């Protein structure tokens, strides 16, 4: 098989695996993105996420992740839910409505790798699903799948930003897509204006240490800082405000993969249900959910913070 046939076969495998979009870029160091990341880290916008500082060279150089790398394949898979939570329920980010995406996407990447090796022959390849130092959004842009919006999310012009991104680095040459060079956000500032904690700055700079998702998921301290009290807008796990207000997400449509179907309790639990949930019940209901990342103690902390805020508002 020649390069064209190999490339076409990769795209066929991506579709068969259930990915919505596939783009391919030539493996090269991400010099411009390296400078941006270095500046972001220098300003402390990663907060307590110390892992962001580790393996810097691996994040910006695909050759460090896979010696001899020639191609970086990016995949998008839609997770937009078919239904919303009850209106007064503590809010959960849409990406966490269904099963943990890591366990869903990894087998898809393995399926593609196995299929490629069976058809093309032996080669080296590594798949990544938010589990290694890979700048997924940068590679998605380079492979023509979209642009990074002012809210820091990758936006696809046909379907918005409710996607998981997966990456496959291989040491075989493929045909490469043209990078996405347009910024279709234009003068829109809806995400900046709507952010409850003013975490989104200009120039596509997002202060991760001030994001509600950071406070409710990444921050492991027992107490959430006082300076953000009253700003969570009832978000218990993650936050979707910057995506919900994005005009491009009017094109979002429900995910086709049943694994991303909302867990019934997420849709129907009200405040009382969450308050009365035991640790045993949490582990049983959310055993395959992204919520397990915060653990039962983290969810209790977040609920307590929201209740304290609501009590202060009523006063």
C-alpha positions as CSV (number, residue, x, y, z in Angstrom):
1,X,0.0,0.0,0.0
2,X,1.2,3.5,-0.8
3,X,0.9,6.6,1.4
4,X,-2.4,7.6,-0.1
5,X,-3.9,4.2,0.5
6,X,-2.6,4.1,4.0
7,X,-4.1,7.5,4.8
8,X,-7.4,6.5,3.4
9,X,-7.4,3.3,5.4
10,X,-6.6,5.2,8.6
11,X,-9.6,7.4,8.1
12,X,-11.8,4.3,7.4
13,X,-10.6,2.8,10.7
14,X,-11.3,6.1,12.6
15,X,-14.9,6.0,11.3
16,X,-15.3,2.3,12.1
17,X,-14.0,3.0,15.6
18,X,-16.7,5.6,16.1
19,X,-14.7,8.8,15.9
20,X,-16.5,11.8,14.4
21,X,-13.5,13.5,12.8
22,X,-10.0,12.5,12.0
23,X,-7.1,14.8,11.0
24,X,-3.4,14.1,10.3
25,X,-0.4,16.4,10.8
26,X,3.3,16.0,10.2
27,X,5.2,15.3,13.5
28,X,7.3,18.4,14.3
29,X,8.3,20.2,17.5
30,X,5.6,22.6,18.7
31,X,7.8,25.6,19.1
32,X,5.2,28.3,19.2
33,X,3.0,26.3,21.6
34,X,6.0,25.7,23.8
35,X,6.5,29.4,24.3
36,X,2.8,29.9,25.1
37,X,2.9,27.0,27.6
38,X,6.1,28.3,29.2
39,X,4.6,31.7,29.7
40,X,1.3,30.2,31.1
41,X,3.3,28.2,33.6
42,X,5.5,31.1,34.5
43,X,2.4,33.1,35.5
44,X,1.2,30.3,37.8
45,X,-2.0,29.8,35.9
46,X,-1.8,26.0,36.5
47,X,-2.4,26.5,40.2
48,X,-1.6,23.3,42.2
49,X,-1.6,21.2,39.0
50,X,2.1,20.4,39.4
51,X,1.9,17.7,36.7
52,X,1.6,20.5,34.1
53,X,5.2,21.5,34.8
54,X,6.6,18.0,34.4
55,X,7.9,16.5,31.2
56,X,7.8,19.9,29.4
57,X,10.0,18.6,26.5
58,X,7.6,15.7,25.9
59,X,4.6,18.0,25.6
60,X,6.1,20.0,22.8
61,X,8.3,17.5,21.0
62,X,6.6,14.3,19.5
63,X,10.1,12.8,18.9
64,X,10.5,12.5,22.7
65,X,7.2,10.5,23.0
66,X,8.0,8.3,20.0
67,X,11.5,8.3,18.5
68,X,11.3,8.5,14.8
69,X,7.7,9.9,14.9
70,X,6.5,11.1,11.4
71,X,2.7,11.5,11.8
72,X,0.4,12.7,14.5
73,X,-3.3,11.6,14.0
74,X,-5.9,13.5,15.9
75,X,-9.5,12.2,16.5
76,X,-12.6,13.9,17.8
77,X,-15.5,12.2,19.4
78,X,-18.7,14.0,20.3
79,X,-20.0,13.7,23.9
80,X,-22.9,16.2,23.8
81,X,-25.7,14.7,25.9
82,X,-29.2,13.9,24.7
83,X,-30.8,15.3,27.9
84,X,-30.1,18.0,30.5
85,X,-30.0,17.8,34.3
86,X,-33.0,18.9,36.5
87,X,-32.9,22.6,36.6
88,X,-32.3,23.0,40.4
89,X,-29.8,20.2,40.7
90,X,-26.2,20.8,41.5
91,X,-24.6,21.2,38.1
92,X,-22.2,18.7,36.4
93,X,-20.1,19.3,33.3
94,X,-21.6,17.6,30.3
95,X,-18.4,15.6,29.6
96,X,-19.1,13.7,32.9
97,X,-22.8,12.8,32.2
98,X,-21.8,9.3,30.9
99,X,-19.0,6.8,31.4
100,X,-15.4,7.8,31.9
101,X,-14.1,8.6,28.5
102,X,-10.7,7.2,29.1
103,X,-12.1,3.6,29.2
104,X,-14.2,4.3,26.1
105,X,-11.6,5.9,23.9
106,X,-8.5,3.7,24.6
107,X,-10.0,0.6,23.1
108,X,-10.9,2.7,20.0
109,X,-7.2,3.7,19.6
110,X,-6.1,0.1,20.1
111,X,-8.5,-1.0,17.4
112,X,-7.1,1.5,15.0
113,X,-3.5,0.6,15.8
114,X,-4.2,-3.1,15.5
115,X,-6.0,-2.6,12.2
116,X,-3.2,-0.5,10.8
117,X,-0.5,-3.0,11.7
118,X,-2.6,-5.9,10.2
119,X,-2.9,-4.0,6.9
120,X,0.2,-1.8,6.7
121,X,2.8,-3.9,8.5
122,X,4.8,-3.5,11.6
123,X,5.5,0.0,12.8
124,X,5.7,1.9,16.1
125,X,2.8,3.9,17.5
126,X,1.4,5.3,20.7
127,X,-2.1,6.4,21.6
128,X,-2.9,9.1,24.1
129,X,-6.2,10.0,25.8
130,X,-5.5,12.8,28.2
131,X,-3.1,10.5,29.9
132,X,0.3,11.7,28.9
133,X,2.0,15.1,28.2
134,X,0.5,15.7,24.8
135,X,-0.9,19.1,23.6
136,X,-4.0,17.6,22.0
137,X,-5.6,20.9,20.9
138,X,-2.4,22.1,19.2
139,X,-2.2,18.9,17.2
140,X,-5.9,19.0,16.3
141,X,-5.4,22.6,15.0
142,X,-2.4,21.5,13.0
143,X,-4.4,18.6,11.5
144,X,-7.2,20.9,10.3
145,X,-9.9,19.9,12.8
146,X,-10.6,23.4,14.1
147,X,-9.3,26.4,16.0
148,X,-8.7,27.2,19.7
149,X,-11.4,29.6,20.9
150,X,-11.0,32.4,23.4
151,X,-12.2,29.9,26.1
152,X,-9.3,27.6,25.3
153,X,-11.4,24.9,23.8
154,X,-11.0,23.4,20.3
155,X,-13.9,24.5,18.2
156,X,-15.0,22.6,15.1
157,X,-16.9,24.8,12.7
158,X,-19.6,22.2,11.9
159,X,-20.3,21.0,15.5
160,X,-18.8,23.2,18.2
161,X,-16.6,22.2,21.0
162,X,-18.3,19.3,22.9
163,X,-15.6,16.8,21.9
164,X,-13.1,14.6,23.5
165,X,-9.7,14.7,21.7
166,X,-7.5,11.6,21.2
167,X,-4.1,11.4,19.6
168,X,-2.1,8.7,17.9
169,X,1.6,9.2,17.1
170,X,3.2,6.8,14.5
171,X,6.5,6.5,12.8
172,X,5.1,6.1,9.3
173,X,4.5,8.8,6.8
174,X,0.9,9.7,5.8
175,X,-0.8,12.4,3.8
176,X,-1.2,15.5,5.9
177,X,-4.1,17.9,6.3
178,X,-3.7,21.6,6.0
179,X,-3.6,23.3,9.4
180,X,-6.7,25.3,10.4
181,X,-5.4,28.9,10.2
182,X,-8.6,30.9,10.7
183,X,-9.9,32.2,14.0
184,X,-13.6,32.2,13.6
185,X,-14.3,33.6,17.0
186,X,-14.0,37.1,15.5
187,X,-15.0,39.9,17.9
188,X,-17.3,37.6,20.0
189,X,-16.5,37.8,23.8
190,X,-19.5,35.8,25.1
191,X,-17.3,33.3,26.9
192,X,-15.1,36.0,28.5
193,X,-18.2,38.0,29.6
194,X,-20.0,35.0,31.0
195,X,-17.2,33.3,33.0
196,X,-18.4,33.3,36.7
197,X,-14.8,33.7,38.1
198,X,-13.3,35.9,35.3
199,X,-10.8,33.1,34.5
200,X,-10.9,33.8,30.7
201,X,-8.6,36.7,29.7
202,X,-7.9,38.2,26.3
203,X,-5.5,36.6,23.7
204,X,-7.0,33.1,24.4
205,X,-5.4,33.1,27.9
206,X,-7.3,31.0,30.4
207,X,-6.2,31.2,34.1
208,X,-6.7,27.6,35.0
209,X,-6.2,28.4,38.7
210,X,-9.4,30.5,38.7
211,X,-11.6,28.1,36.7
212,X,-14.6,26.5,38.4
213,X,-13.5,23.1,37.0
214,X,-10.1,23.6,38.7
215,X,-11.7,24.3,42.1
216,X,-14.3,21.5,41.9
217,X,-12.0,18.8,40.3
218,X,-8.3,19.5,40.4
219,X,-8.0,21.3,43.8
220,X,-7.5,18.7,46.5
221,X,-7.5,21.0,49.5
222,X,-10.3,20.6,52.0
223,X,-11.4,24.2,51.7
224,X,-12.2,26.2,48.6
225,X,-10.8,29.8,48.7
226,X,-13.1,32.5,50.1
227,X,-12.5,34.8,47.2
228,X,-14.5,32.7,44.8
229,X,-17.4,32.2,47.3
230,X,-20.7,33.0,45.6
231,X,-19.3,32.7,42.1
232,X,-19.9,29.0,41.3
233,X,-23.5,29.4,39.9
234,X,-24.3,26.0,41.5
235,X,-21.6,24.0,39.6
236,X,-20.7,21.0,41.7
237,X,-18.3,19.2,39.2
238,X,-16.7,21.1,36.4
239,X,-18.2,24.0,34.5
240,X,-19.7,24.5,31.0
241,X,-20.6,28.2,31.0
242,X,-18.0,29.2,28.4
243,X,-19.2,26.4,26.1
244,X,-22.9,26.9,26.7
245,X,-22.7,30.5,25.7
246,X,-20.5,29.9,22.6
247,X,-22.5,30.6,19.4
248,X,-20.7,27.7,17.6
249,X,-22.3,25.2,20.0
250,X,-25.7,25.9,18.5
251,X,-24.5,23.2,16.0
252,X,-24.0,20.6,18.7
253,X,-26.0,17.4,18.4
254,X,-26.4,14.4,20.7
255,X,-23.6,11.9,20.8
256,X,-24.1,8.6,19.0
257,X,-22.0,6.5,21.2
258,X,-24.3,4.9,23.9
259,X,-21.4,4.9,26.4
260,X,-21.8,8.7,26.6
261,X,-25.5,8.4,27.4
262,X,-26.3,10.3,30.7
263,X,-26.3,8.2,33.9
264,X,-29.9,8.4,35.1
265,X,-28.9,9.7,38.5
266,X,-27.0,12.6,37.0
267,X,-30.2,13.7,35.2
268,X,-32.7,13.1,37.9
269,X,-30.9,13.6,41.3
270,X,-32.0,16.8,43.1
271,X,-30.3,18.6,45.9
272,X,-31.9,16.3,48.5
273,X,-30.7,13.2,46.7
274,X,-27.1,14.4,46.6
275,X,-27.2,15.4,50.2
276,X,-28.4,12.0,51.3
277,X,-26.1,10.0,49.1
278,X,-23.7,7.7,51.0
279,X,-20.2,6.8,50.1
280,X,-21.2,3.3,49.3
281,X,-24.0,4.6,47.0
282,X,-21.6,7.0,45.3
283,X,-19.1,4.3,44.6
284,X,-21.8,2.0,43.2
285,X,-23.5,4.6,41.0
286,X,-20.5,6.4,39.7
287,X,-18.0,3.5,39.5
288,X,-17.5,4.2,35.8
289,X,-18.0,7.9,35.9
290,X,-15.6,10.8,35.7
291,X,-17.1,11.9,39.0
292,X,-15.0,9.3,40.7
293,X,-12.0,11.6,40.1
294,X,-13.2,13.9,42.8
295,X,-14.0,11.0,45.1
296,X,-16.9,11.0,47.5
297,X,-15.0,13.4,49.8
298,X,-14.5,15.9,47.0
299,X,-18.2,15.8,46.0
300,X,-19.2,16.4,49.7
301,X,-16.8,19.3,49.9
302,X,-18.2,20.9,46.7
303,X,-21.8,20.4,47.9
304,X,-21.0,22.0,51.3
305,X,-19.4,24.9,49.5
306,X,-22.5,25.4,47.3
307,X,-24.9,25.1,50.3
308,X,-22.8,27.7,52.3
309,X,-23.0,30.0,49.3
310,X,-26.7,29.6,48.9
311,X,-27.2,30.2,52.6
312,X,-25.2,33.5,52.4
313,X,-27.3,34.6,49.4
314,X,-30.5,34.0,51.3
315,X,-29.3,36.1,54.2
